[in-house]
Amino acid sequence: MSSAPLELTVGFDLDMTLIDTVPGFRANLLALGSELGVEFPVEEMTERLGPPLDLLLAPHLAEEAVAAAIDRFRSLYPEHSITSVPAFEGAHEAIAAVRRHGGKVLLVTGKFALNAQRHVDHLSLDVDLVAGEVWGVGKAAALVEHGATIYVGDHVHDVEGALAAGATSVSVLTGGCTREELVEAGTHVVLEDLVQFPAWLDEHLLDLRLEALAADLAARGSVVVAYSGGADSAFLLAAAVRALGPDRVLAATGYSHSLPEAERDPARAFAASLGVRLVTPATHEMDREGYVANDGDRCYFCKAELTEVLGEIAAREGFAFVATGTNADDAVAGFRPGIRAAAERGAVTPLLDAGLTKEQVRAGSLRWGLPTWDKPAAACLSSRVAYGISVTPYRLGRIERAEAAVRRVLETEGLVVRDLRVRDLGDRASVEVDATLLAGPLASGAAAAVRDAVLAEGFEEAVLDPRGFRSGSLNDALR
């Protein structure tokens, strides 16, 4: 049921898709015609660029002269056709969109590969591989070889190549082909230009990954969702209900000193809105020596306790799996001992398996109208205690009270804070708030009020971190 996250490789055509080849192509034809004593109909020949050179030159030259003319065209090309050719608006951004999703970029073009590479180098196009001198359905072999699932082009023959490779065909109207011609050829998507590509790619990948998530959850049969009330676990809970129905889903929130009181009622209300039963078993991570010691692997002991408790509930109540809200970003975020602990105890990670990133979790939540779509990250209270300092109920209570007090001070000043952490560094507290709040009121009187509020909750010293809120900032010590 679990599968590797969907990998992404996007192929792009070059001429009239990524680059406006017309100025250089025109100049090169004129230079070639001058040498050969042939007056090429340049405007006509550059109306629908894309076909191979032999097809373009054959109507204007003797058959036996075509091969030599092609060789000369290619040798003239660097002088006349590189510096004069610009990238289309949106080309770099389209490639960057693929990179943002962790994808690879493949250039599949009918152009002579060496000259295609010259364009790539001159325009700093961030591509992984150039496959040249392929045309129409011939492009399919390169697309298949390198695992491209999307091919972007401007010509009906680009559509043929994409379809032959089983890839999604995305067409742009920057070449000579019309929307009607491209649709008739079978393209899946028509965009005005590459400026529209990043938004399309975001939606396309979200669609694919939501489909993968639904299929994964449906195959599970039933799940207990480790539900903290945060954006990830709330989205997983909603997805499970969609895929399985509320009767085959159980939401489980471990109650302990590390779960802020302020998180509990909203989490309960959200589960109720989905029609899901919520259980709130007590977890006893404080009984685990490794958790209290608070070395770098504290999260291992916390997640071990939680998944063991939820595993017992799942077995007792007849649910097949315990699922956590680990997403694809979490898996590459570096030091995450909690993920290992959950995996060792058989917990499944449907969001990760579907390849859903944090950004996509929020986008999917917004699409479904979930109130948690923009909920700030809400890590447990223990994550505020510096490594090496013992975690105790007193420390966690002091942190929670201090954060509530800081919020009250900021509200009194008319300031809205999104992200706030009071970091317990022993007898000293470091207060992190949104960086945008550090200027203005927090640069003067309000800063003193914030410090006083924290000191009143039992800290001997308190400072505002001038760098602002940084998720996981205490992990810097581990690096």
N, C-alpha and C positions, 0 to 999 in steps of 0.2 A: 504493500500500500504506500509506503514511503518511497519517495523518488528524489533524485538529485534535482536541485533548483534548475529551472529552465535556463539554458545557456543562450546567449544572444550573440549572433554574428550577422551583421548587416552588410550587404553588398551594395555598392553604388556604381552606376555608370559614370563616365567622365564627361565626354563632350555633350554640352547643352543640358547636363544635369548638375554637375558640380561646377563646371567652368563654361564661360561664354566663349566658345571656340571660334566664332565667326571672324573676329578681326584678324587673328593669326592665320586662320585657314585661307581667308581671302588674300592676305599678303603672300602666303606661300604659293597659292595657285598662280598669282600674277607673276611671281618670280620664276616659277616653273614654265609657265607659258611663254615668258620672254626668252628663256633659254631654248625652248623647243620650237619657237616660232608659231605657237598655237594661241589663238585668242579664246580662252575658256569663258563660257558664260558664268562668270563668278557669282553673280547674284542668285541665279537659278540653282547653282550647285551648292550654295550655302543655306538654302531655304530650309532644308530638312537634313541637317548633318546627323551622322550616325552610321550609315552603311559603309562597308569597307571601301578602301581607296580604289580597288580594281573595278568595283561597280560604278564608282563616280567617274573614273577616267576613261573607262572602256568606250562610251559613246563618242568620245572626242579624239581618240587616237587609234592608229592601226593596231590590230590585235597583237602583233609581234613587238610593238613598242611599249605596251602597258607595263610589263615587268620592270624594264629599265626606268620608266617614268616614276614608278612607285619608289624605287631605290633612290632616285634623285630627289623626289619630294621629301623623303625621310631625312636625307642628308641636309637639305635646305631648311628643314623644320626648326632646328634649334636657333638659327639666326633670325628667322622671320616670325616665329609663332609661339614663343614662350613668354617673353616679357610683355608682349602686347595683349595677352589673354588674361582677363580677370576671373576671379571666382565669383559665382553668383551670390547675391545677397542671401544669407542664411546657410551657405555651404559649411562654413566652419562651425556654426552653431548646430547644424544637423549632425555633424560628426561628433561634436562635444556631447550631444544628447545621448548618442550611443555609448560613449565613454562613461557618462554619468550613471548609466544603468549597468556598468561593468562589462560592456560588450566589446567585441572586436569589429574592426572595419576592414572590409575587403573591397578593392577597386577592380571591377571586371569591365573591360573596355575593348572595343574593336581597334583601338589605336595601337600602333607599334609600341611595345612595352617600354622601351628605353625612352621614347619621347613622352609617354604617359608619366613615367617616373620623373622626368624633368619638370613637368607641370606640378607634380606633387611636391617636389623639393622647392621650386620657386615660390609656390603659394603657401608652403608650410601646411599642407593638408595632412592631418594626423591619421594616416592609414597604416595598417599592419602589413598588407601584401598587395602587390599589383599583378593582376593577370591580364595580359594584353593579347591583341590579335585574335579575339574571339567575338563571334557575332551571332545574334539571334538565338536559336536553340543551342548553339554551340557554347553559349555562356553557362548553360546548365551544369556542365561537367565541373567547371571551377566552383560554382556555387555549392554543388553537392559535396565536392571534395573538402571544402573548408567549412561545411556545416552552416551555410547561410540560410536563415529562415525568412529573411526579408530581402528583396532586391528593389532598388530605387532607380528608375530610369525615366527617359522622356519620350521614347520611341516605341511604336507597336512591336518592334522586334525585341526590345527589352522585356516587354510583357511576355513574349514567347519564351524567352530564356528563363524568366522567373517561374512561369507555369510549368515548364518542362522539368525544373528542379524541385517542384513541389513547394516553392517559397511564396510568401505573400508578395504580390506585385503592387508596388506603390509607384504611381506615375505623376510626374510634374509637367506643367504646361509651359515650360521654358524652352522646349524644342519646337519643332515644326508640326507635331501631331496635335490634332484637336481632341477635346474631351470625348467627343462622340467616337472618334477612331480608336482611342485607347480603351474606352468601355467596350466597344464591339470586339476588340482583341481579347478581352477577358480580364483586364486589370481589376484588382480588388479595390483600389483606392486611387482617387485622382485629387491631387493638391495643386493649388495655383503655383506654388513654388516651394523651395526648401525652407522658407521662413515658417511655414505651417508644419514642418515635419516634427520638431520636438514635441509639440502638444499632441500630435497624432500618435507618436511613439509612446508617450506617457499613457495615453488611454488604451492603446493596443496592448501594451504589456500588462497593464492593470487588468484588462479583460482576460487575458490568457492566464494570469496568475490567480485570479479569482475563480476561474473555471477549474484550475488545478486544485485549488484549496477545497472547493465544493466536492470534487470527485474524491479527494483524499478522505475528507470527513465522512462522506456517504459510505465509503468502503469500511470505515472503522466500525460502524454499527451502533456504537454508543460511546460516549466519552464523559469523563469528569474533567471539567476545565479548571485548572489552577487559576483562580480569578482574584486578582488584586484590586480591580476597579480601574486600573490604568488603561491607557488607550489600546495597548496590544492585547491584553487579556479580554477586554470588553469586546474588541473586534472579533477575536477568536470565538468568544461566547456567542455573539450574534451570528457568525458564520456557521457555527455548529447547529444552532437552532434552525437556520435556513436549510441546512443540508439534511438534518436528522429529525427535526421536530423537537419541541420542548420536552416531550416525555422521555426522550433518549439522551438527554443532556442534563448534567448536574453541575451547577456552579458551586465551587468550594473555596472559601476564603479562610485562610489560617489566621486565627486571632492570637496575637501575642503582644508583648510590649513594643515590638518594632513596628506595628501597624498603627499609623496615626488615627486617633479617634475621628478626626475630621473626614477621613476617607471612607468611613464605614457606612454611614447612612446613604450617601450618593451611590455607593456600590450596590447596596441592597435595593435601592429604588430602580437602578438600571436593570438588574436581574429580574425584578418583578415586572418591569415593562416588557420584557421578552417572554414572560410567562414561564420562566425557569425557576425551579426550586433551588434555593440557596442554603447551603449548610456552612456553619462557621465553627469548625472544630478548633479546639485549642492546640496550638503547637508549642513545643517545649525546647526550642533551640537553646535556651539559656541553660539547659541541663547538659549541653554538649560542650566539653572543655575547649574544643577547638574554636567554637563560636565565641565564647566568652573571652578567650585569649586574644581574639581579633588580630591575628596575623593576616597576611595577604590572602589566605584561603578561607576567610570567614564565611563567604557566600557558599562555599561547598557544604558546610555543616548546616547552614540555614536551609538550602534547597534539599539536602538529604533528609532533614526532618520533615519538611513539607511534603515531599513526594512519598515518603514512607507512610505518613499519616493518610494522605489521599489515596495511596494504593490500597490501604486497608479498607477505606470506605468504598472504593470501587469494587473490591472483591466481595465485600459484605452485601452491597446493594445490586450487584450484577451488571456493573458497567465494564466494558471491555478494555478501555484505555484511560490513562491519565494524560492530559494534554497541557502543555505549557505555552505561554505566549511568546516564546523566543522567536525573533524575526531574523531575516537574512543579514541585517546589519550587525546584530548581536554576535553572530557567528564569526565575524571578521574584525570585531572590535578589540581584539587583544585578550587580555587576561580576564577570563570568565569561568572561574571554577564552578560556579553554580550550574552552568550548562552541563558540565561533565558529571556532576553529582546526579542530576536528573536523568541523564542518559543512562548512567550505570544502574539506575533503578527502574528502567523500562519506560520512562515518560516519553511521549512522542511530541514532535514539534511541527505541527501542520503549517504554520506560517513560514517557517524556515524551509520546509520541504517544498513548498510552492514557490519559493524564491521571493517572498514579499518583504520589501524593505520597510523601514519605519515610515518613510515618505508615502509609500503605497498603502500602508495600513491607515494612515491619516486620510489619504485620498479616497480609499474604499469606504472608510467610516463616513466621510462627508457625502459620498454618493448614496449611501444607505440612510442618511439622515440621523446618524448616531450622535448624541450630544458629546461624546468623548473625542470627536474627531480632532479638536484642537486642545485637548486637555494637556496641561504641562506635565512633563515627566515627574513622577512621584515615587522616587526610590524609598526604600524602607529607612526608618530612623537610624538604624545601625550604620548605614552607609555614611552618616555624618560624623562618626567617631573615627578619629585618626587611627591608622593601623598601629598596633602595639599598645594601645590604651584599652583596658578591659571594658567590655560592653556590660553595663549594669542597668537594671530598671531605672535607677535614679538618673543616670546620664541620659537615657532615652526620654524620660519624662521632662528633664530640664531642657533638652533640645526642643521638644514639641511645644513646651510653654514659651520658650524664647522666640520661636518662629511665629507663634500666634501673636505675641506681643509686638514683634516688629511689623507684622501686617497691620495691626491696629494703629501703630504710629504712622505708617505710610498712608493709611486711609484717612487719618486725621489731617494729614498734609495734602490730601487730594491726589495722592499718587497711586496709580494702579500698578501692582507688581505681578508679573507672570511667574517668574522663577525666583525662588528664595531658598537659601540653605543657611542654617547656622551650623558651622563645622565645629565639633568639640575637639580641641587640641590639647586637652588636659584641663588646666585651670583657665585657659584662654579660649575665647571663641572668635572664629573668623566668620564674618557675615558676608554672604554673597547675594547680590541682587542683580536684576537686569542692568547691564552696562549702561543702557540709556538713562537710567535714573541717577547715575553717579554724579552727573553735572547738576546745576541748578540747586534745588532745595537740599539735596543730599550733600552738596559741597559746603554747606554752612550749618544752620541751626538744626535741621532735621537729622543730620548725621549724629549730632550729640544726643538727640532724643532716642535714636536707634540704639546707640551704645548703652545709654542708661537703661533702656528696656531690657536689653540682654543681661546686663549686670544684675538687674533686679531678680533674675531667675536663678542666680547662684554662681555665675561666672565671676572670676576675679578680674578678668581683663577682656575687652571686646574691641575688635577692629573691623572696619569695613574693608573688604578686599578690593583694591583699586582696579583689579582686572575684571570684576563683575562675576556673574554666575558662570560656572564652567562645570558641565556635567562630568561627574567622576573625577573631580580635581584632586581628591586624596590619592587617587591611583598614581599621581605623578611621583610619589615617594617610591612606588614599586619599580618604576622605570630607571 
